[in-house]
Amino acid sequence: MRYPQLFATKAIENKLNEGVKNGIIWHTQGSGKTALAYYNVKYLTHYFRNRGIVPKFYFIVDRLDLLVQASKEFNSRGLVVHKIQSKEAFVKDLKMTTVIHNSSGKPEITVVNIHKFENDPDVASKKDYNINVYIFSGRSTSQLQS
């Protein structure tokens, strides 16, 4: 973990301890967004386990090549990667009470292309959840340079 990722992780922890449930960490191209997401899946799984909360992690990308790239990076670091293939599958996954899709018990992240949200800002509502599950999403986007 590089020091900016450590500082970001500590900032997340501090905000969670203050009761803040959302926020943004701004990154630039090549700054380690995927690595930060990996470290935080591990860190936040432990953080919430100690509080009796089950976290569920999503990494949201805006291009298919980023979906492939992020999936490979997460796999190489030891996370189980679940890929969402359709909007319907994404809606179903958000509403599931199970957190992981693998039977090994290994930490898992779900990678989804942002286009699965297209034309439906209300994919899930708070009334869909009746258990103590937190959903975390990270978003990776990049600009194409010409």
PyMOL commands that set and color helices and strands:
alter all, ss='L'
color gray80, all
select helices_A, chain A and resi 3-17+33-49+64-76+87-95+114-117+126-128
alter helices_A, ss='H'
color red, helices_A
select strands_A, chain A and resi 54-61+80-83+108-113+133-140
alter strands_A, ss='S'
color yellow, strands_A
deselect
rebuild
show_as cartoon
